[in-house]
Amino acid sequence: MRKFILGTDWWSDCDDAVAVRILSRAAKEKRIELLGIVINACMDLSVCSLDSFLKSEGISNLPIGLDASAVGFYGRISYQHALAKIGLSDMTNQDAEDPVRLYRRLLASSDTKVEIAEIGFLQAVSALLLSTPDDISPLSGIELVREKVERFWVMAGKWDTDGGREHNFCLNEVTRRAAKFFCELCPVRVTFLGFEVGVDVITGSTLKDGDLLRNILSDHGSKNGRSSWDPMLVLAAITHDMEKAGYREIFGRASVDEEDGANHFKKENGGPHSYLVKIHENSFYQNTIDSLII
């Protein structure tokens, strides 16, 4: 069974919650094993709200890591307070593990390679790459990732134009620097799904009244659906067969400008990086995601 760790900003947008539902259902159906989740943008109720949603999806006792230093991000917090109030979790941010230690622990203890899906910011995985040997593993971060990670799946960038700029790379100095380091240092294959892929695929409008995910979208102001960047990324990762998932992969080497977060891509057969291009109409992806989350 393929193993996954998810990284999410769980912050101002609601497509993270759609992605978490897709992953949770895949885990419950034994199609994947979800080892843990790292939150890479911190608010007061980060851990409680995520744990509440996971428990509402039938996922209990999942390890959660939190970058408690990631507090300088703008954006309206819209649904986390309501999630925390439903009474399913008594966890606090103090109960979460340090994100690098959680990554290192989950990777070091796995007997098979793990895939990491990242739908938020990259500072936690960049810190993992820069980590040094410790009581968990004698390997450096780069060595541990090389040995234990099969592939990264990353929702970030804007790849339909050279010098594209996208939120997860560009938000602030921390995210820009982390994106640069990640592209330069990651020793395993990375597949990016960019802004242009998900912006026009609107999902979630058919969720029924009483569905907690519908409440999340409504609290966000997206009761008629939301762009599908994050769910498209995790669904591509779970499906694994890019043609079946509805994508063409463009291979090469990605880079990010630390000054402005602009992304660049040099095409190269067999390159370590790739980005996804849709091969179907938007309705194909919309219908697929909606059928999974209802």
TIKE-497957 format. One record per residue (C-alpha): residue number from 1; residue in three letters; x, y, z. Coordinates in Angstrom, 1 decimal. Example, Ala and Ser with C-alpha at 12.3 -4.5 7.8 and 13.67 -1.06 7.14 Angstrom:
2
FIZA pos code px py pz
FIZA 1 ALA 12.3 -4.5 7.8 .
FIZA 2 SER 13.7 -1.1 7.1 .
% end
This chain:
294
FIZA pos code px py pz
FIZA 1 MET 0.0 0.0 0.0 .
FIZA 2 ARG 1.3 3.4 -0.9 .
FIZA 3 LYS 2.1 5.7 2.1 .
FIZA 4 PHE 1.5 9.5 2.2 .
FIZA 5 ILE 2.3 12.4 4.4 .
FIZA 6 LEU 0.3 15.6 3.7 .
FIZA 7 GLY 1.6 19.2 4.2 .
FIZA 8 THR -1.1 21.9 4.2 .
FIZA 9 ASP -1.3 25.6 5.1 .
FIZA 10 TRP -4.9 25.0 6.5 .
FIZA 11 TRP -5.2 28.7 6.5 .
FIZA 12 SER -7.3 31.2 4.5 .
FIZA 13 ASP -8.6 29.0 1.7 .
FIZA 14 CYS -11.0 26.0 1.8 .
FIZA 15 ASP -9.7 23.8 -1.0 .
FIZA 16 ASP -7.4 22.3 1.6 .
FIZA 17 ALA -10.4 20.8 3.3 .
FIZA 18 VAL -11.6 19.3 0.1 .
FIZA 19 ALA -8.2 17.7 -0.4 .
FIZA 20 VAL -8.2 16.3 3.1 .
FIZA 21 ARG -11.6 14.7 2.5 .
FIZA 22 ILE -10.3 13.0 -0.6 .
FIZA 23 LEU -7.2 11.7 1.2 .
FIZA 24 SER -9.2 10.7 4.3 .
FIZA 25 ARG -11.6 8.6 2.2 .
FIZA 26 ALA -8.8 7.0 0.3 .
FIZA 27 ALA -7.2 6.1 3.6 .
FIZA 28 LYS -10.5 4.7 5.0 .
FIZA 29 GLU -11.0 2.6 1.8 .
FIZA 30 LYS -7.4 1.2 2.3 .
FIZA 31 ARG -6.3 2.6 -1.1 .
FIZA 32 ILE -3.5 4.5 0.7 .
FIZA 33 GLU -2.0 4.8 4.2 .
FIZA 34 LEU -2.0 8.3 5.5 .
FIZA 35 LEU 0.9 8.6 8.0 .
FIZA 36 GLY 0.5 12.2 9.2 .
FIZA 37 ILE -0.2 15.8 8.4 .
FIZA 38 VAL 2.0 18.8 8.8 .
FIZA 39 ILE 0.4 22.3 9.1 .
FIZA 40 ASN 2.7 24.9 7.7 .
FIZA 41 ALA 0.8 28.1 8.6 .
FIZA 42 CYS -0.1 28.7 12.2 .
FIZA 43 MET -3.3 30.2 13.8 .
FIZA 44 ASP -4.7 29.7 17.3 .
FIZA 45 LEU -7.0 26.8 16.3 .
FIZA 46 SER -4.8 25.1 13.7 .
FIZA 47 VAL -4.5 21.7 15.3 .
FIZA 48 CYS -7.9 21.6 17.0 .
FIZA 49 SER -9.8 22.5 13.8 .
FIZA 50 LEU -7.9 20.0 11.6 .
FIZA 51 ASP -8.2 17.2 14.1 .
FIZA 52 SER -11.9 17.9 14.4 .
FIZA 53 PHE -12.3 17.7 10.7 .
FIZA 54 LEU -10.3 14.5 10.5 .
FIZA 55 LYS -12.4 12.9 13.2 .
FIZA 56 SER -15.5 13.9 11.4 .
FIZA 57 GLU -14.1 12.0 8.4 .
FIZA 58 GLY -13.4 8.9 10.5 .
FIZA 59 ILE -9.7 9.5 10.9 .
FIZA 60 SER -8.6 9.4 14.6 .
FIZA 61 ASN -5.2 9.7 16.3 .
FIZA 62 LEU -3.4 10.8 13.2 .
FIZA 63 PRO 0.0 12.5 14.0 .
FIZA 64 ILE -0.1 16.3 13.4 .
FIZA 65 GLY 2.9 18.5 13.1 .
FIZA 66 LEU 2.8 22.3 13.2 .
FIZA 67 ASP 5.2 25.0 12.2 .
FIZA 68 ALA 4.4 27.3 15.2 .
FIZA 69 SER 6.7 30.0 13.8 .
FIZA 70 ALA 4.6 30.4 10.6 .
FIZA 71 VAL 2.4 33.2 12.0 .
FIZA 72 GLY 3.1 36.1 9.6 .
FIZA 73 PHE 0.8 35.1 6.8 .
FIZA 74 TYR -2.1 37.3 5.7 .
FIZA 75 GLY -5.6 36.0 4.8 .
FIZA 76 ARG -9.0 35.8 6.4 .
FIZA 77 ILE -9.5 32.8 8.7 .
FIZA 78 SER -12.9 31.7 7.8 .
FIZA 79 TYR -13.9 28.2 9.0 .
FIZA 80 GLN -11.5 27.0 11.7 .
FIZA 81 HIS -13.4 28.5 14.6 .
FIZA 82 ALA -16.6 26.7 13.6 .
FIZA 83 LEU -14.7 23.4 13.2 .
FIZA 84 ALA -13.1 23.7 16.7 .
FIZA 85 LYS -16.5 24.3 18.2 .
FIZA 86 ILE -18.1 21.1 17.1 .
FIZA 87 GLY -16.5 19.3 20.1 .
FIZA 88 LEU -14.7 16.5 18.4 .
FIZA 89 SER -11.1 17.4 19.5 .
FIZA 90 ASP -9.5 18.7 22.6 .
FIZA 91 MET -6.1 19.1 20.9 .
FIZA 92 THR -4.2 22.4 21.0 .
FIZA 93 ASN -1.3 23.7 19.0 .
FIZA 94 GLN 0.9 22.7 21.9 .
FIZA 95 ASP 0.0 19.1 21.4 .
FIZA 96 ALA 1.4 19.1 17.8 .
FIZA 97 GLU 4.9 17.8 17.0 .
FIZA 98 ASP 7.7 19.9 15.6 .
FIZA 99 PRO 7.2 19.5 11.8 .
FIZA 100 VAL 10.8 18.5 11.1 .
FIZA 101 ARG 10.8 15.9 13.8 .
FIZA 102 LEU 7.5 14.5 12.7 .
FIZA 103 TYR 8.8 14.2 9.1 .
FIZA 104 ARG 12.0 12.6 10.2 .
FIZA 105 ARG 10.2 10.2 12.6 .
FIZA 106 LEU 7.6 9.1 10.0 .
FIZA 107 LEU 10.2 8.6 7.3 .
FIZA 108 ALA 12.8 6.9 9.5 .
FIZA 109 SER 10.2 4.4 10.9 .
FIZA 110 SER 8.7 3.5 7.5 .
FIZA 111 ASP 9.8 0.2 6.0 .
FIZA 112 THR 8.8 1.3 2.5 .
FIZA 113 LYS 9.2 4.6 0.7 .
FIZA 114 VAL 6.8 7.4 1.4 .
FIZA 115 GLU 5.2 10.0 -0.9 .
FIZA 116 ILE 4.7 13.6 0.3 .
FIZA 117 ALA 1.9 15.7 -1.0 .
FIZA 118 GLU 2.3 19.4 -0.3 .
FIZA 119 ILE -0.6 21.8 -0.7 .
FIZA 120 GLY 0.7 24.6 1.3 .
FIZA 121 PHE 4.1 26.4 1.9 .
FIZA 122 LEU 7.4 24.7 1.6 .
FIZA 123 GLN 9.4 26.0 4.6 .
FIZA 124 ALA 8.8 22.8 6.6 .
FIZA 125 VAL 9.9 20.4 3.9 .
FIZA 126 SER 12.9 22.7 3.2 .
FIZA 127 ALA 13.8 22.6 6.9 .
FIZA 128 LEU 13.6 18.8 6.6 .
FIZA 129 LEU 16.1 18.8 3.8 .
FIZA 130 LEU 18.4 21.1 5.8 .
FIZA 131 SER 18.1 19.0 9.0 .
FIZA 132 THR 21.1 17.2 10.5 .
FIZA 133 PRO 21.4 13.8 12.1 .
FIZA 134 ASP 19.7 13.4 15.4 .
FIZA 135 ASP 18.3 10.9 17.9 .
FIZA 136 ILE 15.7 9.8 15.2 .
FIZA 137 SER 18.1 9.0 12.4 .
FIZA 138 PRO 21.9 9.2 11.7 .
FIZA 139 LEU 21.1 10.5 8.3 .
FIZA 140 SER 21.0 14.1 7.2 .
FIZA 141 GLY 17.7 15.4 5.9 .
FIZA 142 ILE 18.8 15.1 2.3 .
FIZA 143 GLU 20.0 11.6 2.9 .
FIZA 144 LEU 16.8 10.6 4.7 .
FIZA 145 VAL 14.6 12.0 1.9 .
FIZA 146 ARG 16.8 10.2 -0.7 .
FIZA 147 GLU 16.4 6.9 1.1 .
FIZA 148 LYS 12.8 7.1 2.2 .
FIZA 149 VAL 10.8 9.4 -0.1 .
FIZA 150 GLU 9.6 8.1 -3.4 .
FIZA 151 ARG 8.3 11.4 -4.7 .
FIZA 152 PHE 7.0 14.9 -3.8 .
FIZA 153 TRP 3.7 16.1 -5.2 .
FIZA 154 VAL 3.5 19.9 -4.8 .
FIZA 155 MET 0.7 22.4 -5.5 .
FIZA 156 ALA 2.7 25.5 -6.3 .
FIZA 157 GLY 3.8 27.7 -9.1 .
FIZA 158 LYS 2.4 29.0 -12.3 .
FIZA 159 TRP 3.9 27.0 -15.1 .
FIZA 160 ASP 2.0 28.2 -18.2 .
FIZA 161 THR 4.4 31.2 -18.5 .
FIZA 162 ASP 8.0 31.7 -17.7 .
FIZA 163 GLY 8.4 33.8 -14.6 .
FIZA 164 GLY 4.9 33.0 -13.3 .
FIZA 165 ARG 4.1 33.9 -9.8 .
FIZA 166 GLU 1.8 32.0 -7.4 .
FIZA 167 HIS 0.8 32.3 -3.8 .
FIZA 168 ASN 2.5 29.2 -2.3 .
FIZA 169 PHE 5.9 30.3 -3.7 .
FIZA 170 CYS 5.5 34.1 -3.5 .
FIZA 171 LEU 3.6 34.9 -0.3 .
FIZA 172 ASN 6.5 36.3 1.8 .
FIZA 173 GLU 10.3 36.1 2.2 .
FIZA 174 VAL 10.1 32.8 4.1 .
FIZA 175 THR 8.0 31.1 1.4 .
FIZA 176 ARG 10.2 32.5 -1.4 .
FIZA 177 ARG 13.4 31.3 0.2 .
FIZA 178 ALA 11.9 27.9 1.1 .
FIZA 179 ALA 10.8 27.4 -2.5 .
FIZA 180 LYS 14.2 28.2 -3.9 .
FIZA 181 PHE 15.9 25.8 -1.5 .
FIZA 182 PHE 13.4 23.1 -2.1 .
FIZA 183 CYS 13.9 23.2 -5.9 .
FIZA 184 GLU 17.7 23.2 -5.5 .
FIZA 185 LEU 18.1 20.6 -2.8 .
FIZA 186 CYS 15.4 18.0 -3.2 .
FIZA 187 PRO 17.1 14.7 -4.2 .
FIZA 188 VAL 14.0 12.9 -5.4 .
FIZA 189 ARG 11.4 13.4 -8.1 .
FIZA 190 VAL 9.0 16.4 -7.8 .
FIZA 191 THR 5.7 16.9 -9.6 .
FIZA 192 PHE 4.1 20.3 -9.5 .
FIZA 193 LEU 0.5 21.2 -10.2 .
FIZA 194 GLY 0.2 24.9 -10.9 .
FIZA 195 PHE -2.2 27.7 -10.4 .
FIZA 196 GLU -3.4 27.6 -14.0 .
FIZA 197 VAL -4.5 23.9 -13.7 .
FIZA 198 GLY -7.0 24.3 -10.9 .
FIZA 199 VAL -8.3 27.9 -11.0 .
FIZA 200 ASP -11.1 27.2 -13.5 .
FIZA 201 VAL -12.2 23.8 -12.0 .
FIZA 202 ILE -14.9 24.7 -9.5 .
FIZA 203 THR -15.9 21.9 -7.2 .
FIZA 204 GLY -18.1 21.5 -4.1 .
FIZA 205 SER -21.3 23.1 -5.3 .
FIZA 206 THR -23.2 19.9 -5.1 .
FIZA 207 LEU -22.5 19.1 -1.5 .
FIZA 208 LYS -25.6 18.5 0.6 .
FIZA 209 ASP -27.0 20.6 3.4 .
FIZA 210 GLY -25.7 19.3 6.7 .
FIZA 211 ASP -22.4 18.2 5.2 .
FIZA 212 LEU -19.5 19.6 7.3 .
FIZA 213 LEU -17.5 20.2 4.2 .
FIZA 214 ARG -20.3 22.3 2.7 .
FIZA 215 ASN -20.3 24.4 5.9 .
FIZA 216 ILE -16.6 24.9 5.5 .
FIZA 217 LEU -17.0 26.2 1.9 .
FIZA 218 SER -19.9 28.4 3.0 .
FIZA 219 ASP -17.9 29.9 5.9 .
FIZA 220 HIS -15.2 30.7 3.4 .
FIZA 221 GLY -17.7 32.4 1.1 .
FIZA 222 SER -17.6 29.6 -1.5 .
FIZA 223 LYS -21.0 27.9 -1.1 .
FIZA 224 ASN -21.2 27.6 -4.9 .
FIZA 225 GLY -17.9 25.9 -5.1 .
FIZA 226 ARG -14.2 26.7 -5.0 .
FIZA 227 SER -11.2 26.4 -7.4 .
FIZA 228 SER -9.7 23.0 -7.1 .
FIZA 229 TRP -5.9 23.4 -6.8 .
FIZA 230 ASP -5.4 21.2 -3.7 .
FIZA 231 PRO -7.9 18.5 -4.5 .
FIZA 232 MET -6.5 18.1 -8.0 .
FIZA 233 LEU -3.0 17.7 -6.6 .
FIZA 234 VAL -3.9 15.0 -4.1 .
FIZA 235 LEU -6.1 13.2 -6.6 .
FIZA 236 ALA -3.3 13.1 -9.1 .
FIZA 237 ALA -1.0 11.8 -6.4 .
FIZA 238 ILE -3.4 9.1 -5.3 .
FIZA 239 THR -4.2 8.1 -8.9 .
FIZA 240 HIS -0.5 8.0 -9.8 .
FIZA 241 ASP -1.2 7.2 -13.4 .
FIZA 242 MET -1.1 10.6 -15.0 .
FIZA 243 GLU -2.9 9.7 -18.2 .
FIZA 244 LYS -5.7 8.1 -16.2 .
FIZA 245 ALA -5.8 11.2 -13.9 .
FIZA 246 GLY -6.1 13.4 -17.0 .
FIZA 247 TYR -2.6 15.0 -17.3 .
FIZA 248 ARG 0.4 15.3 -19.4 .
FIZA 249 GLU 3.7 15.7 -17.6 .
FIZA 250 ILE 6.3 18.2 -18.8 .
FIZA 251 PHE 9.8 17.2 -17.5 .
FIZA 252 GLY 12.8 19.4 -16.7 .
FIZA 253 ARG 14.3 21.5 -13.9 .
FIZA 254 ALA 12.3 24.0 -11.9 .
FIZA 255 SER 13.7 27.0 -10.1 .
FIZA 256 VAL 12.3 29.9 -8.0 .
FIZA 257 ASP 13.6 33.4 -7.7 .
FIZA 258 GLU 14.2 34.2 -4.0 .
FIZA 259 GLU 13.6 37.9 -4.6 .
FIZA 260 ASP 10.1 37.8 -6.1 .
FIZA 261 GLY 9.0 34.1 -6.0 .
FIZA 262 ALA 8.8 33.9 -9.8 .
FIZA 263 ASN 9.1 30.3 -11.1 .
FIZA 264 HIS 11.1 29.2 -14.1 .
FIZA 265 PHE 11.4 25.9 -15.9 .
FIZA 266 LYS 14.0 24.5 -18.2 .
FIZA 267 LYS 12.6 21.5 -20.2 .
FIZA 268 GLU 14.8 18.4 -20.1 .
FIZA 269 ASN 14.0 14.8 -20.9 .
FIZA 270 GLY 14.3 12.8 -17.8 .
FIZA 271 GLY 14.6 15.9 -15.6 .
FIZA 272 PRO 14.0 15.6 -11.9 .
FIZA 273 HIS 11.0 17.9 -11.9 .
FIZA 274 SER 7.7 18.0 -13.9 .
FIZA 275 TYR 4.6 20.0 -14.0 .
FIZA 276 LEU 1.1 18.9 -15.0 .
FIZA 277 VAL -1.0 20.0 -18.0 .
FIZA 278 LYS -4.6 19.1 -18.3 .
FIZA 279 ILE -5.7 16.9 -21.3 .
FIZA 280 HIS -9.4 17.1 -20.7 .
FIZA 281 GLU -12.1 19.7 -20.4 .
FIZA 282 ASN -12.6 21.2 -16.9 .
FIZA 283 SER -15.8 19.2 -16.5 .
FIZA 284 PHE -13.8 16.0 -16.4 .
FIZA 285 TYR -11.9 17.0 -13.2 .
FIZA 286 GLN -14.9 18.7 -11.7 .
FIZA 287 ASN -17.1 15.7 -12.0 .
FIZA 288 THR -14.4 13.4 -10.7 .
FIZA 289 ILE -13.8 15.4 -7.6 .
FIZA 290 ASP -17.5 16.1 -6.9 .
FIZA 291 SER -18.2 12.4 -7.1 .
FIZA 292 LEU -15.5 11.6 -4.5 .
FIZA 293 ILE -16.5 14.2 -1.9 .
FIZA 294 ILE -20.3 13.9 -1.9 .
% end
